[in-house]
């Protein structure tokens, strides 16, 4: 069976992590990377192979309706902007999730399109991971969690059961979230924090236990 073509949006360090898992999975042929930055590289070298970096998705033919994509960018709001732009301008591109073979995904876990699950991740039963999320290296997501679209989990995060992470929110490296906690939309939890109370929208929390530090301005 021939491999399906895929493009990776972004070409930073996280994009290389995603690339490695695509190669390991051996399902997709990586056509290249997309990076609109004016100082972008022309090629990404990885494992003795060079991958072209395109300035725009329009440079790639998708006439056969079989081009897939994933956004390999850590910034939640930027992933959201790119996905909405592509959805409106290139409807034939299909988003796919990339799930490491070295992740443990339990029964009844729902992982939606465009999400990346890194090596060493454990996701327990009856959890839902939304669209275009990132669950990073060696994180542990317990049963009945909900990660809403465009949220992200940094390496080494642990959540207990029945935790809800809001739309576009981020959990920093090594933080821990107690059973039944709800974290609002577009909220940031600082690294190594211990979250034992619900967190509201558009705020930064940090500490042990986590406390409100300041509001997030989106102007």
N, C-alpha and C positions, 0 to 999 in steps of 0.2 A: 504494500500500500504506500502510495506517495505521501510525503509529508505536506502538511498545510503550511502556507506562508504566514509569517507573523512579523509585525513591526513593533519596536519598543519605543515609547515616547519618553524622552529624557536620555541623557548619556553620562550621568554621574556615577558615584560609587554604588548607589542602590540599584541602578540599571544593570550594572555588572553582576550583582547578586541575582537579579531576575534572569539575566542571560544564562548564568551557570545552571539554574534550575531548568530552564527551557532545554538546554543542551542535555542535561541528565535525563529528562523525561523522554527525549527523542521522538516527539510527536510533531514538532513544528520545525520548519526551516526559517531561520532568522534572516529576513530580507535586509534589515538594517535598523538604524536608530533615527528618530526624528528629533531635531533640536533647532529651534528658531533663533537661538542666540546669535548675535552678530560675530561673536568670537568663538563660535563652535569649532570643534575638531572636524577634520574631513573623514577620519577613520577612527574606530575603536579597535585596539588590538587586544585579543583575549585568547589564551591557550594556543598561541602560534597561528592564529587566524585573524584577518582584518575584516571588520564589518563597516560598511559605508554609513556615514551620518548624513542624512538628507535634511535640507532646510525646511521642507514642507511635504506633507503627505501627498500633495497633488503631483509630486514628482514620481510617484509609484502608481503603476497601473492596477486597478482593481475591477477590471471589466468582467472577470470571471466570478465575481461575488464571493471569492474564497480567501480574502485577506482578513487576518485577525490582528488584534492589537491589544496591548496592555500598557498602562501608564505607570512607568517605573520612576516616580517622583515622590519624595517624602512629604512635600508640602500639600496638606489636604485641600486647601482652597485652589491651588494651582491644578491639582488633579481634577477637581470639579470643573474648573473653567475649560480645561482641555477636553474633557469628556462631552461637555455640552456643546462646544464648538464643533467637535467631530460629529456628534449625533445629528447636528443640524446641517452640516455641510457635506459629510461623507456617509450617508445612511447605509451604504453597502458594506462598510467596515464592521466587523463583528468583534465585540469585546470578549475576551476569554479570561478565565481565572488560571493562575499558575500556582499549583500546590506541590510543594516539595515532596519527593518520595520519602524523605527522612522526617516528615511530620506524622503525628499520630492523630488521625481524625476518627472519632468514635461514631457510633450509629446515630442516625437521625440528626445529622448536622447539615444545615443548609448554607452553602457558600455561594453567593451571587456573583454575577459577571464582573470581570475586571479586577478581582481581588487577588492579592498575592499572599501566600502562606509560606513562610520561610522554614529552613531546616530546624529541627529540634522543637517545633511547636507541638503542643498538645491541646486539642480541642475536645471537650467532653460532650456527652449526648444532649440532644435537644437544644443546641445553640444555633443561632442564626447570625451569619456574617453578611453584612450588606454589600452593596455595589462599590467597587473601587476602594476597598479597604486595604490596609496593610497590617498583617500580624507578623511581627518580626521575630528574629532568631531566639529560640529557647523560651518563648512565652508560654504560659499555661492558662488556658481559658476553660473554666469549669462549666458544669452543666447549666442549661437554661439561660445562658447569656444572650444578650442582643447587642450586636455592634451595628449601629446604623450607618447608612451610606457615607463614604468619604472619611470615616474615622480611621485612626491608626494606633497601633500598639507597638511601642519600642521594644528592643531586646530585653529579655529577662523579666517582663511584667507578669504578675500573677493576679488573676481575678478569681474570687470564690463564686459560688453558685448564685443564679438569679441576678446577675449584675447587668445593668443597661448602660451602654456608652452612646451618647447622643451624636447626632449628625455633625460630621466635620470635627469631632473632638479628638484630642491626642493624649495618650498616656505615656509619660516619659520613662526613660530607661530604669528598669528595676523597681518600679513602684508596685504597690500591693493594694487591692481593693477588697473590702470586706463583703460578706454575703448580703445580697439584697439591695446594694447601693445603686442609685441612679445618678449618672453624670449627665449634665445638660448638653445642649447643642453648642458647637463652636467653643468648647471649653478646653483648657490645657491643664493637665496635672503634671507638675514638675517631677523630675527624676528622683527616685528613692523615696517618694512620698508614701504615706500610709493613709488610705482614704477610708474613714469609718463613718462619714456622714454624707448625705446627698449633696451634690454640687450643682449650682445653678448655671444657666446659660451665659456664654460670653464673658467668662471669668478665668483668671489664672489662680490655681491652688497649689500650695507647696508646703511640705513639712511633715513631721511625725508627731501628732496626726496632721493631716493636710488642713490648711486654713486659707481663706480667701486672701490673695495678695493684691490683686488689682483687676480692674475691668479691661477688656480687650477692645481697642478701638479699630474699627474697620473703615475709617475714612480714607 
